[in-house]
Amino acid sequence: WAYSRIHQNELVYEDDTTAMVNINFSRYDSTDALISTSDAICLLVYRDGAWKLKWGFVNGNLTLGN
């Protein structure tokens, strides 16, 4: 895939150092053709003044590309 686009996100949990976000996103190829749409739960950690992705749990199959 060339890029991803988040369509919806919902904060499920947050404290001072961690957060969980439910997202719906799609992946597109370099011609902007849709490859897949998926739902995922992302675990974020707050480090060095920014939220960073620690894990992503995808519901269903998700291609990782070649």
Secondary structure, 3 states (H helix, E strand, C coil): CCEEEEEEEEEEEECCCEEEEEEEEEEECCCCCEEEEEEEEEEEEEECCEEEEEEEEEECCCCCCC
